[in-house]
């Protein structure tokens, strides 16, 4: 139960980029759009494990609610802190882990096909470099980093890489 608006559609069309940064204000539809993208990618491209990481569990829970809204009859939510969401596709089972970056050691050891980092600018750079980025290294997975602006930090640095036409694995969006 999701219909992308034109700006969300631009994000979905850039799925060939391994790293996408999205800098936008509130109420854009980032959460619903990325929940729908994980449903589509897990169901249509590659089953397996995906990650939804936020600065706190309360923020991560918004992702769970988005999945429940767009796919209530398809997904099952299991556990609490961390929670995971499960659904089965023709390609096999898909699990989406909802994790908090406020305890980065609890994320170590995961391997994901793709990750969404919600409110990325609020997560410390070391968590991206030494905890989150390695979770997609072995699988050559993708990452979408979404955030409201928060100064010129590591999220800003990745955003500028996506604006550089020579950085073929990156795309950046602002709305």
TACORZI-V210309 format. One line per field, one symbol per residue. ss: DSSP state (~ for helix, > for strand, _ for the rest). phi: phi as a letter, one per 40 degrees, with the letter a starting at -180 (. if undefined). burial: # if it has 16 or more other C-alpha atoms within 10 Angstrom, else .. Layout:
BEGIN
ss->???
phi->???
burial->???
END
This chain:
BEGIN
ss->_____~~~~~~~~_____>>>>>______~~~~~~~~~~~~~~~___>>>>>>>__~~~~~~~~~~~~~~~____>>>____>>>>>>>__>>>>>>>>>~~~~~~_______>>>>>_~~~__~~~~~~~~~~~~_____>>>>>>______~~~~~~~~~~______>>>>>_
phi->.abccdcccdccccccccbbbbbaccgchdccccccccdccccbbachbbbbbbcacccccccdccccccadcbbbbbgafccbbbabbcchcbbbcbbbccbccccdgcbbcabbbcfdccbcdccccbbcdccbcccfcbabbbaccagbbcccccdccccccccccbabbbb
burial->.......#..#...#.########.....##########.###..############.##########.##...###.....######.....########..#..#...##############..##..######....#########....###.##.##.......####..
END
